[in-house]
């Protein structure tokens, strides 16, 4: 996942699938999986959101104030890419 010159490194597909499963199995009712690139740790991290508004808030707030950047966002249940 995320291979090519547009991305700092690739993400193992097994890890990606585990993140989907963890989001679905969470006791909280998450609907979205955000893939975050952490520049300090040089790795991808998952972030789970309950509603779509959180995606925009994360994109605006986190990206401008930290070393994190939003790479992609997915619907947890349809697995369709939103961003």
N, C-alpha and C positions, 0 to 999 in steps of 0.2 A: 504494500500500500504506500501511496505517496512517494513514488519513485520519480526521478527526473530532476532536471536542473531547477525547477520551481520550488523544490523542497530540500531542506538541509540534510535529511537522511530518510531512509525508508522505515516503514513501520511493519513489523511482522504481522501477517494476516491472522495468525492464531491469537495474538494479543488483542487485535482489533475485534475479533469475534467474542473473546472473553469479556471485553468491555461492554459489548451489546448485551450479552447474557447477564452480566452483573447489574446493568441498568434495569433490565426487565424483572429480575428477581428481587430487587431492592424493596424493602418495606414501604419506602416513600414511593409515591406514584410519579416516577419520572417519565417523560415523554420524548426527551431529546438527549442525544449524546453529542457533546462538543469535543473535538480533537484540538488540543492546545499544544503548541510548541513552547517549551520552556528553554529560553536561551541560556540561562545560568547552568542548568543541569544537562543541557544538550540532549533532551529527550522529549518524546510526546507524552502527554498526560490526558486522561479522560476527565471531563467535567459533565455532570448530569444536570439537566434543567427540567423543571416541571411544566413550564409554559414557554411559548415561542418568544414572548417579550424578553425573557431572560437572555436570549441569544444576543439581541441588540444591546442590551445593557452590558453584558459581558464584553462584547466587542468594543463598545465605547469606553467603558470604565477601565477594564483590565489592560487592554492593549496600550492605552495612552499612559498608564502609570507604572507598569511593570515590564519585566523582560519576557512576558508571555504574549503570544499572539494566537489568534483563532485561525486554525488551518481549515477546518470543515465542521459542518453540523449535520447530523442525521436524525431522522425520525426513528426512535427505538423499535417500533413495531413493524413499519413497512420497510425499514432499512433504506429509505430513499434519502438521497443527499439533498439538503436544503441550501447549504452554502458550500 
